[in-house]
């Protein structure tokens, strides 16, 4: 993590990184007393109107090397997409100077998120030692952004934790031990789940040695404010049950809890923020294991809402988990909006790749906020068409609903449509399908790392803070 400093007096045996956009920015490095040859070389690079990353030996006690990124050609590419290739070239020990306050967040993002490594289970760890020089103008910007980054890192670390250590009970215990100042935490164990008649959730975890838990976060500002509910799944390992997942993909199934990790991190982020809405969130924690008494294709399950569900596919478990919980909150809370987040199908990756999440349903104002955010930020969203036709296709011939419709190929839309059946009071509803933006198995970009990214924490918390 980065250490905030107010002067360079106590920094020694480090390296210096500086972002430079114009000649006058070089005045910020006057304390180095650079030679004329170095200055001329830098000016020459600026004049060429190119984006450069280069270094100079300083041979000083405080700083060994000076690393400079010249950002001159600003027409064709965003700075975020240029820096990510260069930030890894820096050594483990460096000090950051900013040329202006506008770049504080950018440099923080890249120095921490862009250089993220998960080494919890390694004997030898390569930790960064980074200092960031701030002043009165930049300190608040630094502090606010650092708090958000710490919560993104928290989500990434949760996502990377193996399921033999992070399972429903240990996940719930971790939430209980986390210090919240303004958020009420309520934990439902298996006995409480049974008493609430949450039958779909019970069917999903059945006969796993790890019993299910549910956790509710309540950040109530003022009962006069609108209330938004966030509901996310936390399947700490997803085998697919009888219709088991292909072996090559089973390794990745520990990340099926990442949506719950995100809502946990978002509630940490919002705990001390000034909000104009009430936020109530839920994480549903379970394992989807193969067992001798697993539910089967063609089984018909009863839900909390008393609607029956024909099981077409046992690997469509998460929509069963979320369905019961959406009905429960819809019945027991007065809500203005419901936001659910999960991975629906591989269809999202096929259509949008690894950089865009899908957003859909009927809360047009909220959807537009996500789309507006997407235009200027790294976390990207695209809107899917959605109407009553898709909801009609979730009906079953022998039960009220079916958890898969094999011939309707708009799979991401179809599974959001399935969940709509469980909103009991016609609340405004938005579903985010983040799929492969969460598990970026292709390549890093901007300050988004490969593999577990922490996607949502930044965008969702920003939008909720600015409603």
Secondary structure, 3 states (H helix, E strand, C coil): CEEEECCCCCCCCEEEEEEECCHHHHHHHHHHCCCHHHHHHHHHHHHCCCEEEEEEECCCCCEEEEEEEEECCCCCCCHHHHHHHHHCCCCCEEEEECCCHHHHHHHHHHHHHCCCCCCCCCCCCCCCEEEEECCCCCHHHHHHHHHHHHHHHHHHHHHHCCCCCCCHHHHHHHHHHCCCCCCEEEEECHHHHHHCCCHHHHHHHCCCCCCCEEEEEEECCCCCCCEEEEEEEEEEEECCCCCCCCHHHHHHHHHHHHHHHHHHHHHHHHCCCCCCCEEEEEEEEEEECCCCCCCCCCCEEECCCCCEEECCCCCCHHHHHHHHHHHHHHHHCCCCEEEEEECCCCHHHHHHCCCEEEEEECCHHHHHHHHHHHHHCCCEEEECCCCHHHHHCCECCCCCEECCCCCCCCHHHHHHHHHHCCCCCCCEEEEEECHHHHEECCCCECCECCEECCCCHHHHHHHHHCC
